[in-house]
Amino acid sequence: PQSWDNKVYRVARKIKKVGQDDPRRIVHGLKVGLAITLASFLLFYTKPFDLVDQQNGIWAIMTIALIFEFSVGATLGKGLNRMVATSSAAALGVGIHKIAIRSSGTNKAGRATVIGFFVFTMGAICTFMRFVPALKPYDYGLMIFILTFSMVSVSGYEPENWLKDVQDRIVTIIIGSVIAIVVCICICPVWNGEDLQNLIAKNIEKLGNFLEGFKDEYFHKGEYFPKSEDGQPLDNKPFLKGYKSVLTSKSSEETMANLARWEWQYRFGFKHHWKQYVKVGALTRECAYKIEALNSYFNFEFQAYEFRSKIQEQCKQICSETGKALKELASAVKTMTKPTSVNIHIEKSKVASRKLKLLLDIILLEDYNLREIIPPAAVALILIDVVPCIEKIANAVHELAYLAHFKTPDSILSP
Amino acid sequence: PQSWDNKVYRVARKIKKVGQDDPRRIVHGLKVGLAITLASFLLFYTKPFDLVDQQNGIWAIMTIALIFEFSVGATLGKGLNRMVATSSAAALGVGIHKIAIRSSGTNKAGRATVIGFFVFTMGAICTFMRFVPALKPYDYGLMIFILTFSMVSVSGYEPENWLKDVQDRIVTIIIGSVIAIVVCICICPVWNGEDLQNLIAKNIEKLGNFLEGFKDEYFHKGEYFPKSEDGQPLDNKPFLKGYKSVLTSKSSEETMANLARWEWQYRFGFKHHWKQYVKVGALTRECAYKIEALNSYFNFEFQAYEFRSKIQEQCKQICSETGKALKELASAVKTMTKPTSVNIHIEKSKVASRKLKLLLDIILLEDYNLREIIPPAAVALILIDVVPCIEKIANAVHELAYLAHFKTPDSILSP
C-alpha cells in the first residue's frame, strides 16, 4: 500500500543523502570493490605466484576487507600494523612451537600444555597492553599479534604443511595490505590531514560567523527585546547555531590527528605538526564556550535599550573585528597561506575593548535598574574577554604557519 | 646507565598505573587469554567434533581475538554481527557461485568474470552502506559480510573441498563467538550500561561539587579579589576543575549508549532506556556550559565587595541548594533509586532565585562603578539561569526513574 511505498521512498532518500553529503563515500565503495576484485584475480585466476597455495589467497581478500578504511591515514595505519604484527607474531609462534617440541618431544599432552601456557600468557599480556595510552596507535597491531601468534602456535600442533601455510599466509597478507594501500592512495585519496585542516578551519569560521551575526542581531534597531528582522526567533538563524558543533568536536579532532600521523611523510614530505592543529582546535573550543555564554543573553527579556545603545558602538566594533580576524584565520588554515591582516583586526578589537572598558567605568548608573542593565553589560564584559581568546587562536595559527611552512600570499610577493 | 634504569622504571610505572586506574583491565587480559586457550584445547587437542576439519579451528581463535572486547555490549554486538553476517554471506556466496557455474559452465574465464562482477558490486554496495547512520550498530557485520562473501565466492573458483571448508568455518566461527561471549559474560563482566550509568552520575556529581565549592570560594570572606583560603590560585582546586571533563563527554556517552543497547535483555530483563540516559547527559552538559561561564568570573580583578555581600546570601543559597539537588540526583542515578528530596532543594533554590531577582531590582546603583559590579551581578544572573537547568536535569531523571523502574528508597517504605 501507500505507506510501504512511502517508507521505501524515505529510506531511499536517506541513502541518497549519505552519498550527497560526501560523494567520496561512493568512490570509497567502488575502491574497496576494486581492491577485492583485483586481489581475487591476482591470486585465484592468474596464478602469478607459484609460491603461494591458492586456497591461502583468501587471506589477501580478508586483509583488504579488514584494513581498507575511508582515509589514507587509517588504511596505512592498519596496513602497516597488520604487516608488522603478522610477520613478528608468526616468527615468535614458530619459535614457541620449536620450544614446545624440544621440551616435550613426542609427548603430545606435554606439547599442548606448553603451547597452551604461552598462548594464554601472550594473549593476556598483549590484551592488557592495548590499554596503555602510548600504544594506542598500535592497537590494531596488538590485536593482530595476539591473533596470529595464537593461530600459528596452536596450528603447529598438527604440523602437516604447517610452515608452508604460515609462509603463504604472511605473503598473501602482505599482498592484500599492499593492494589496499595502493588503491587507497592512488585513486581519489582521502587524506585525514586535509580533513582535519578543513574541520579546524570550518570551526574557526563558524565562530567568526557567529560574532558577525551577533553584532547585527543583538544590537539591531531599537527594540527592547532583540528579535531577528523577519520576526523569527533568533535560535533559527543558522549562523547563530553553527558554533554549537564546535563545543563537541574534541574527540573527532583528536582521532583525525592521530590517524593523520600515519600520513605525513607520504603527503607533505616533512613532519607535519598535527599537535599544533589540535592545539588550535582546543583554543577554538575555549572560545566557543565563551560564545555559548554570549548566546545565552539573547534570551533575557529585560535589556535596557538606552544603556545598550551607549555601549553598542564599541561592542559592534569588537564583534566585527574579531569576526574578520577569525574568518581570515580560517582561510589561512584552509589554504595554508600565512595570515596577513589578522593582527590589524586584533589590534583594532583591542582598541575597541580598551575604549569599552573606559566607557563602562564612566557610565553613570543612577537612571538604571540593575537587572535590566546586567545582560548588555555582561555581553560587553564577555566580548572584552573574547578578544584575548581570539589573540591566542591567532598566535597558535601563526606558530602553525611557521612550523608547517605556510605559503606567503601572492599579494605580498607582487605588490 | 642510570638514565636507562630511569626510563624502564618510568615505563613500568606507567603500565602499572594503567592497571591501577581500572583493575578490570587486568581481568580482561586474563579473560581473553583464557578464551583463546579454551578454544585451542577444544578444537585442536580434544577433538570433540569430528565434523570440523582441524586446521579450520584457527577460525575460532581468530574470531575470539577479533570480537572479544572489554565490555559485554561490545562483545555481544560484534559476536552477533559476526555470526549472522558470516552465515548469510556464506549462503549468498554459495548461491552466487552456483549462478556462475550455471551461466558459464566449464568456461573458466567466464566463471571468473561473473564471480568478479558480483564480488565487485557487493563489495562496493556494502562498503557504501556502512556510512548509513541507521546501520551503524551493524557496521562490523557489514564488514564481515563483505569479507565472507568475497572469500566464499572467490574460493569456490577451485571447488576442491570447498563446501566442506565453508561449513567448517561457519561452525568454528560460531564456536569462537560463543566462547568469547560466554567468557565475557560469565567472568567478571563489564557492562556498558553500568559504566554509562556511573559516568552520567559522576558528571552530575561534578557539577554539584562545583556549585558547592563555588559558594565557599567565590563568596569567601571579605577579600576584594577572591582567592582560596590557602592562598593558592583557585584553578588548582580539584572540585573547580572537575566539571571540565563534562564539557567534552558527549562522544563517550553516545558510544556507551549505543553499545549498551546490545546488553539490555541480558542484564535487566526489560527494555532499558539508554536514550534517556543520553538525554540526561546532554542536559548535564548544557548546565556545564553555564558553569564554564560562571568559572570565568573567578578571573576578574574588579569585584565590588560591598555589592557582592548584598547579594551573597541568596547566591549562596542557590549554590548550596542546587548543589545538594545535583548530588542527590547523582546518587539516584548511580544506585537506581528514586530521588526523594530533590524537589525540595529545587523549590528552595527557586525561592532564593526569586528573592535574588527582586533584590537586583531594588539595589540602588548610585554608589557603584559599573565595571566593578558587573562580575558579581553576572554571576548572580547566571546562577538564576542555572536553576531552570537543574530543574530540567531533575525532570529528565524523574522520567528515567519512571521508565527504568528505579527502586523506592527504604526510608520511605519503613518510616
Chai-1 contact restraints between the chains, C-beta under 6 A:
chainA,res_idxA,chainB,res_idxB,connection_type,confidence,min_distance_angstrom,max_distance_angstrom,comment,restraint_id
A,I15,B,V132,contact,1.0,0.0,6.0,A-B,restraint_1
A,V18,B,F131,contact,1.0,0.0,6.0,A-B,restraint_2
A,V18,B,V132,contact,1.0,0.0,6.0,A-B,restraint_3
A,R25,B,F131,contact,1.0,0.0,6.0,A-B,restraint_4
A,G29,B,A124,contact,1.0,0.0,6.0,A-B,restraint_5
A,G29,B,T127,contact,1.0,0.0,6.0,A-B,restraint_6
A,G29,B,F128,contact,1.0,0.0,6.0,A-B,restraint_7
A,L30,B,A124,contact,1.0,0.0,6.0,A-B,restraint_8
A,V32,B,G123,contact,1.0,0.0,6.0,A-B,restraint_9
A,V32,B,T127,contact,1.0,0.0,6.0,A-B,restraint_10
A,G33,B,F120,contact,1.0,0.0,6.0,A-B,restraint_11
A,G33,B,G123,contact,1.0,0.0,6.0,A-B,restraint_12
A,G33,B,A124,contact,1.0,0.0,6.0,A-B,restraint_13
A,I36,B,V119,contact,1.0,0.0,6.0,A-B,restraint_14
A,I36,B,G123,contact,1.0,0.0,6.0,A-B,restraint_15
A,I36,B,S150,contact,1.0,0.0,6.0,A-B,restraint_16
A,T37,B,G116,contact,1.0,0.0,6.0,A-B,restraint_17
A,T37,B,V119,contact,1.0,0.0,6.0,A-B,restraint_18
A,T37,B,F120,contact,1.0,0.0,6.0,A-B,restraint_19
A,S40,B,V154,contact,1.0,0.0,6.0,A-B,restraint_20
A,F44,B,V154,contact,1.0,0.0,6.0,A-B,restraint_21
A,F44,B,Y157,contact,1.0,0.0,6.0,A-B,restraint_22
A,Y45,B,A112,contact,1.0,0.0,6.0,A-B,restraint_23
A,Q54,B,E158,contact,1.0,0.0,6.0,A-B,restraint_24
A,I58,B,M151,contact,1.0,0.0,6.0,A-B,restraint_25
A,I58,B,S155,contact,1.0,0.0,6.0,A-B,restraint_26
A,I61,B,S150,contact,1.0,0.0,6.0,A-B,restraint_27
A,I61,B,M151,contact,1.0,0.0,6.0,A-B,restraint_28
A,M62,B,L147,contact,1.0,0.0,6.0,A-B,restraint_29
A,A65,B,I146,contact,1.0,0.0,6.0,A-B,restraint_30
A,A65,B,L147,contact,1.0,0.0,6.0,A-B,restraint_31
A,A112,B,Y45,contact,1.0,0.0,6.0,A-B,restraint_32
A,G116,B,T37,contact,1.0,0.0,6.0,A-B,restraint_33
A,V119,B,I36,contact,1.0,0.0,6.0,A-B,restraint_34
A,V119,B,T37,contact,1.0,0.0,6.0,A-B,restraint_35
A,F120,B,G33,contact,1.0,0.0,6.0,A-B,restraint_36
A,F120,B,T37,contact,1.0,0.0,6.0,A-B,restraint_37
A,G123,B,V32,contact,1.0,0.0,6.0,A-B,restraint_38
A,G123,B,G33,contact,1.0,0.0,6.0,A-B,restraint_39
A,G123,B,I36,contact,1.0,0.0,6.0,A-B,restraint_40
A,A124,B,G29,contact,1.0,0.0,6.0,A-B,restraint_41
A,A124,B,L30,contact,1.0,0.0,6.0,A-B,restraint_42
A,A124,B,G33,contact,1.0,0.0,6.0,A-B,restraint_43
A,T127,B,G29,contact,1.0,0.0,6.0,A-B,restraint_44
A,T127,B,V32,contact,1.0,0.0,6.0,A-B,restraint_45
A,F128,B,G29,contact,1.0,0.0,6.0,A-B,restraint_46
A,F131,B,V18,contact,1.0,0.0,6.0,A-B,restraint_47
A,F131,B,R25,contact,1.0,0.0,6.0,A-B,restraint_48
A,V132,B,V18,contact,1.0,0.0,6.0,A-B,restraint_49
A,I146,B,A65,contact,1.0,0.0,6.0,A-B,restraint_50
A,L147,B,M62,contact,1.0,0.0,6.0,A-B,restraint_51
A,L147,B,A65,contact,1.0,0.0,6.0,A-B,restraint_52
A,S150,B,I36,contact,1.0,0.0,6.0,A-B,restraint_53
A,S150,B,I61,contact,1.0,0.0,6.0,A-B,restraint_54
A,M151,B,I58,contact,1.0,0.0,6.0,A-B,restraint_55
A,M151,B,I61,contact,1.0,0.0,6.0,A-B,restraint_56
A,V154,B,S40,contact,1.0,0.0,6.0,A-B,restraint_57
A,V154,B,F44,contact,1.0,0.0,6.0,A-B,restraint_58
A,S155,B,I58,contact,1.0,0.0,6.0,A-B,restraint_59
A,Y157,B,F44,contact,1.0,0.0,6.0,A-B,restraint_60
A,E158,B,Q54,contact,1.0,0.0,6.0,A-B,restraint_61
A,T248,B,K250,contact,1.0,0.0,6.0,A-B,restraint_62
A,K250,B,T248,contact,1.0,0.0,6.0,A-B,restraint_63
A,S251,B,S251,contact,1.0,0.0,6.0,A-B,restraint_64
A,Y289,B,E292,contact,1.0,0.0,6.0,A-B,restraint_65
A,E292,B,Y289,contact,1.0,0.0,6.0,A-B,restraint_66
A,A293,B,A293,contact,1.0,0.0,6.0,A-B,restraint_67
A,L360,B,L370,contact,1.0,0.0,6.0,A-B,restraint_68
A,L360,B,R371,contact,1.0,0.0,6.0,A-B,restraint_69
A,D361,B,R371,contact,1.0,0.0,6.0,A-B,restraint_70
A,I363,B,L370,contact,1.0,0.0,6.0,A-B,restraint_71
A,L365,B,L365,contact,1.0,0.0,6.0,A-B,restraint_72
A,L365,B,L370,contact,1.0,0.0,6.0,A-B,restraint_73
A,E366,B,E366,contact,1.0,0.0,6.0,A-B,restraint_74
A,L370,B,L360,contact,1.0,0.0,6.0,A-B,restraint_75
A,L370,B,I363,contact,1.0,0.0,6.0,A-B,restraint_76
A,L370,B,L365,contact,1.0,0.0,6.0,A-B,restraint_77
A,R371,B,L360,contact,1.0,0.0,6.0,A-B,restraint_78
A,R371,B,D361,contact,1.0,0.0,6.0,A-B,restraint_79
A,I374,B,A377,contact,1.0,0.0,6.0,A-B,restraint_80
A,I374,B,L381,contact,1.0,0.0,6.0,A-B,restraint_81
A,A377,B,I374,contact,1.0,0.0,6.0,A-B,restraint_82
A,A378,B,A378,contact,1.0,0.0,6.0,A-B,restraint_83
A,L381,B,I374,contact,1.0,0.0,6.0,A-B,restraint_84
